[in-house]
C-alpha cells in the first residue's frame, strides 16, 4: 500500500507543478481537489480530508492539497470491514463518445463475479467508438511503418487483472487552421477493477495545441458511474480524474516522458471504496485541441482509411484494487493509440 501512496504522490505533485489549463466549465474544475499523498521516512502519511469514506471503511486516508503545496494531516488506518456483496447487474449499456462529443449507446454486457484476492473479474474488450484496429493493412504508398509502442507497466507477479485503453480516432479532414475538436482517452473494458492510473497523451504539438479539458461532461466515465448511484443501482466505485493538458516532457519535480516533447497528462484515482475499483467502461478524459496548421502529407502516416497523425498513449501507472485494501499493477495492459485523420 505504501508503494501506491508514493505513486499517487508523484502523480499529484506532477500536476501541481506543471501549468494547467482550466476545465471546460466551473463544475468540471476538479483540479483543486487533487489528492496529494506523501510519506515521511518513518512511514507516516500526511493527509487532509476532502471526503468521508463510507461507513464500512474507517479512517481511510483522503488527501488534499492547499494552493501553496502544503499538506494537511488526516487519520490513516486499515479498513475495519469489506463492503457487502451486491447483486450483479445485467444488460448494462456500454456507452462511448463520438468525435463531436455526442454519446452513443452500445451493446449491453453482463458483469461477471466480483474480484477476490486470488482472481480478477473476467473482462471482455469493447472497442472504443471510432477506433481503428492497430492491425489494419496499410494502403500502398505513404509512410505505413508502425508507430513505436511504449512499454506498459508489469506486475511483480502475474495476475488476471485486465486493463485496456484506447485513444480516440477523430476525423479532422473537414477542419482547418483555427478549428477545434475533442479527443478522448477511453477505458475500454468493464471489470478492470481500476484503482489508479496515469497516462501520457502525446499530441502532435507542431500541428495542434490543447485548449481545455473535462472529466465530468455528460457521457464521461465519471458521469456514467454517478448516474448509477442516482438510480440507486451502483456497481462501480467512483473515480476522480485530473488533467494537465499541456506538459513539457522531463519537467517538474517528477519528470516523465521525453525531454522537450509536449504531452497531455491524465490521472485517475478512487474517491469511493465500495466495489473493488472502477468496474464500468467509458471515456476517462476529454481534451479540446485547436488545429495550428494542417499537416503536410509527408508528416502523416497512411493506412487503409487515409492519412493521419498518430496520438500515442503511454501508460505510466495502471493498478487494480486487490481486496481487502491493496492494489497491484494489472497483469495484462493493452493500449490502442489515437489517430487524427486529415485526408481520406
JOQUI-V85644 format. One record per pair of residues at least 24 apart in sequence whose ideal C-beta (glycine too) atoms are under 6 Angstrom apart, sorted by sequence separation. I is the first residue (numbers start at 1). J is the second residue. If there is no record, write none. Layout:
BEGIN
i-><I,I>
j-><J,J>
END
This chain:
BEGIN
i-><12,48,164,313,46,49,56,164,242,312,37,47,48,215,36,46,47,56,241,310,311,9,35,8,9,36,163,239,240,213,34,45,98,239,240,308,309,5,94,96,161,213,308,6,38,96,237,238,308,5,238,36,131,210,237,306,307,210,307,132,237,306,128,130,131,237,306,123,125,130,236,239,120,235,237,119,120,237,236,243,245,236,241,235,236,241,277,276,210,225,224,200,205,128,224,128,202,203,221,126,221,125,200,201,220,221,125,123,199,123,198,121,215,99,197,213,214,196,213,212,210,211,115,210,211,101,109,185,208,209,195,193,194,208,209,193,194,207,207,97,191,207,190,189,188,187,186,187,184,185,185,184,182,183,204,182,183,180,203,180,202,179,177,199,200,103,175,177,199,198,198,197,197,97,196,195,195,195,193,193,95,195,167,89,167,163,143,144,143,161,142,115,139,147,152,150,138,139,153,136,137,163,136,172,173,159,161,173,161,162,163,164,165,166,167,168,169,170,171,172,173,160,167,173,159,155,158,155,153,155,152,28,97,11,94,95,8,24,28,23,24,21,23,83,134,131,117,34,31,57,54,20,21,18,15,15,18,18,35,17,17,14,14,13,82,10,79,11,7,4,1>
j-><36,72,188,337,71,74,81,189,267,337,63,73,74,241,63,73,74,83,268,337,338,37,63,37,38,65,192,268,269,243,65,76,129,270,271,339,340,37,126,128,193,245,340,39,71,129,270,271,341,39,272,71,166,245,272,341,342,246,343,169,274,343,166,168,169,275,344,162,164,169,275,278,160,275,277,160,161,278,278,285,287,279,284,279,280,285,321,321,264,280,280,257,262,186,282,188,263,264,282,188,283,188,263,264,283,284,189,189,266,191,267,191,285,170,268,285,286,269,287,288,287,288,193,289,290,182,190,266,289,290,277,276,277,291,292,277,278,292,293,184,279,295,281,281,281,281,283,284,283,284,285,286,286,287,309,288,289,288,311,290,312,291,291,313,314,219,291,293,315,316,317,317,318,219,319,319,320,321,320,321,224,327,311,235,313,318,301,302,302,320,302,276,302,310,315,314,303,304,318,303,304,330,304,340,341,328,330,342,331,332,333,334,335,336,337,338,339,340,341,342,343,331,338,344,331,328,331,329,329,331,333,214,283,198,281,282,196,212,216,213,214,212,214,274,336,336,323,242,242,273,274,244,245,244,242,244,247,252,269,252,253,252,254,254,324,254,325,267,317,327,326>
END
